[in-house]
Amino acid sequence: MAVPPGRTAGPSKAARLVGNTGPQPTATRSAQPARLPAARAPRKAKRVLVAAPTPSPMPQGPGAGTDSWLDFARRRLAGDYSVDDFGFDPEFTDRVLLAMLRPLYTSWFRVETTGLENVPAESGALVVANHSGTIALDAAMTQVALHDEHPAHRHLRMLGANLVFQTPVVADIARKAGHTLACHPDAERLLSAGELVGVWPEGFKGVGKPFSQRYKLQRFGRGGFVAAALRTRTPIIPTAIVGAEETYPMLGNASLLARILGLPYFPITPTWPWLGPLGLVPLPSKWLIHFGEPIPTDSYPEGAADDPMVVFNLTDQVREQIQQSIYRLLVKRPSAFG
């Protein structure tokens, strides 16, 4: 085939197909772009991965994948999370704190929860429960119950003692879990904002009582929780917990050592301190939690929270309902470890 003047004969079509191109022509400008995309492609792909949009929320529960946990860790390190004015970190609470408590709730204590229909799905309410067990696991299990079992997956914002927020590490964890100091302003602010607030009026008198007084309610203090509910006109939900008394049966109290350490009590149980760290493992008692019928407060007149007799009578009513619920749960439970 004749070649036009000024052009060099290139390889035939057949030669190009078999790869025998023969002598190559001098490089021209059109050959350079063919090499550039191949060299830039890896860098472009890398940039897309780094600049990916914010990932969707990580799935909850034991089925969460490795990629989700990596996304969670990456966002935490980058500070891509939010807390409220109290320090409440809902993502950390759901993914870490509650995840650590769930094995105790489902497998170790085998908690059965009833009366969740008495807990509002959105509005504020005050959950008032009995306190026991040497270590406050009853509060933690109530928190898991309301988040995992309630249809609205509600977070329980608990009111804690001064000791909780004065203890290193424990104070930070409590704040991240949404808890705050047991005082009127904080309680009323949370209730007015529609939060579910939890209080254990027996305090250390309940959680540190000897095993011989199990399931007998201690005094409920001055009824400050009742005054907060009256001022915010939110219902009170009497809650009974059975099972916590057997986790660490308190046989004695080393009161001198407790004073030295600045603790309200130093428990002596069948396993602690005799077994060392193993003594901190709770016994696998069977737990029952019941949320009772709400006690409304919106029918009381203005200023009822400042009337000592109203506060006292309502406090006594809440205490009596919880005590009666405890008796019914004890009859329902076949054995402490059944």
Secondary structure as the mmCIF struct_conf table of DSSP 4:
data_model
#
loop_
_struct_conf.conf_type_id
_struct_conf.id
_struct_conf.beg_label_comp_id
_struct_conf.beg_label_asym_id
_struct_conf.beg_label_seq_id
_struct_conf.end_label_comp_id
_struct_conf.end_label_asym_id
_struct_conf.end_label_seq_id
HELX_LH_PP_P HELX_LH_PP_P1 ALA A 2 PRO A 4
TURN_TY1_P TURN_TY1_P1 PRO A 5 GLY A 6
HELX_RH_AL_P HELX_RH_AL_P1 LYS A 13 VAL A 18
TURN_TY1_P TURN_TY1_P2 GLY A 19 GLY A 19
BEND BEND1 PRO A 23 PRO A 23
HELX_LH_PP_P HELX_LH_PP_P2 GLN A 24 ALA A 27
HELX_RH_3T_P HELX_RH_3T_P1 ARG A 29 ALA A 31
BEND BEND2 GLN A 32 GLN A 32
TURN_TY1_P TURN_TY1_P3 PRO A 33 ARG A 35
HELX_RH_AL_P HELX_RH_AL_P2 LEU A 36 VAL A 50
TURN_TY1_P TURN_TY1_P4 ALA A 51 ALA A 51
HELX_LH_PP_P HELX_LH_PP_P3 ALA A 52 GLN A 60
BEND BEND3 GLY A 61 GLY A 61
TURN_TY1_P TURN_TY1_P5 PRO A 62 GLY A 63
HELX_RH_AL_P HELX_RH_AL_P3 THR A 66 LEU A 77
TURN_TY1_P TURN_TY1_P6 ALA A 78 GLY A 79
TURN_TY1_P TURN_TY1_P7 ASP A 85 PHE A 86
HELX_RH_AL_P HELX_RH_AL_P4 PRO A 90 PHE A 92
HELX_RH_PI_P HELX_RH_PI_P1 THR A 93 LEU A 97
HELX_RH_AL_P HELX_RH_AL_P5 LEU A 98 PRO A 103
HELX_RH_PI_P HELX_RH_PI_P2 LEU A 104 TRP A 108
BEND BEND4 PHE A 109 PHE A 109
STRN STRN1 GLU A 112 THR A 114
HELX_RH_3T_P HELX_RH_3T_P2 LEU A 116 ASN A 118
BEND BEND5 VAL A 119 VAL A 119
BEND BEND6 ALA A 121 SER A 123
STRN STRN2 ALA A 125 ALA A 129
BEND BEND7 GLY A 133 ILE A 135
HELX_RH_AL_P HELX_RH_AL_P6 LEU A 137 ASP A 148
TURN_TY1_P TURN_TY1_P8 GLU A 149 GLU A 149
BEND BEND8 HIS A 150 HIS A 150
TURN_TY1_P TURN_TY1_P9 PRO A 151 ALA A 152
HELX_LH_PP_P HELX_LH_PP_P4 ARG A 154 HIS A 155
STRN STRN3 LEU A 156 GLY A 160
HELX_RH_AL_P HELX_RH_AL_P7 ASN A 162 GLN A 166
BEND BEND9 THR A 167 THR A 167
TURN_TY1_P TURN_TY1_P10 PRO A 168 VAL A 169
HELX_RH_AL_P HELX_RH_AL_P8 VAL A 170 LYS A 176
TURN_TY1_P TURN_TY1_P11 ALA A 177 GLY A 178
STRN STRN4 THR A 180 LEU A 181
BEND BEND10 ALA A 182 ALA A 182
HELX_RH_AL_P HELX_RH_AL_P9 HIS A 184 SER A 192
TURN_TY1_P TURN_TY1_P12 ALA A 193 GLY A 194
STRN STRN5 LEU A 196 VAL A 199
TURN_TY1_P TURN_TY1_P13 PRO A 201 GLU A 202
HELX_RH_AL_P HELX_RH_AL_P10 GLY A 203 VAL A 207
TURN_TY1_P TURN_TY1_P14 GLY A 208 GLY A 208
HELX_RH_3T_P HELX_RH_3T_P3 PHE A 211 GLN A 213
TURN_TY1_P TURN_TY1_P15 ARG A 214 TYR A 215
TURN_TY1_P TURN_TY1_P16 GLY A 221 ARG A 222
HELX_RH_AL_P HELX_RH_AL_P11 GLY A 224 THR A 232
TURN_TY1_P TURN_TY1_P17 ARG A 233 ARG A 233
STRN STRN6 ILE A 236 VAL A 242
BEND BEND11 GLY A 243 GLY A 243
HELX_RH_3T_P HELX_RH_3T_P4 ALA A 244 GLU A 246
TURN_TY1_P TURN_TY1_P18 THR A 247 THR A 247
BEND BEND12 TYR A 248 TYR A 248
STRN STRN7 GLY A 252 ASN A 253
HELX_RH_AL_P HELX_RH_AL_P12 SER A 255 LEU A 261
TURN_TY1_P TURN_TY1_P19 GLY A 262 GLY A 262
BEND BEND13 PRO A 264 PRO A 264
STRN STRN8 PRO A 267 ILE A 268
BEND BEND14 PRO A 270 THR A 271
TURN_TY1_P TURN_TY1_P20 TRP A 272 LEU A 275
HELX_RH_3T_P HELX_RH_3T_P5 GLY A 276 LEU A 280
BEND BEND15 VAL A 281 VAL A 281
HELX_LH_PP_P HELX_LH_PP_P5 PRO A 282 LEU A 283
STRN STRN9 LEU A 288 PHE A 291
STRN STRN10 ILE A 295 ILE A 295
TURN_TY1_P TURN_TY1_P21 ASP A 298 SER A 299
BEND BEND16 TYR A 300 TYR A 300
HELX_LH_PP_P HELX_LH_PP_P6 PRO A 301 PRO A 301
TURN_TY1_P TURN_TY1_P22 GLU A 302 GLY A 303
HELX_RH_3T_P HELX_RH_3T_P6 ALA A 304 ASP A 306
HELX_RH_AL_P HELX_RH_AL_P13 PRO A 308 LYS A 332
BEND BEND17 ARG A 333 PRO A 334
TURN_TY1_P TURN_TY1_P23 ALA A 336 PHE A 337
#
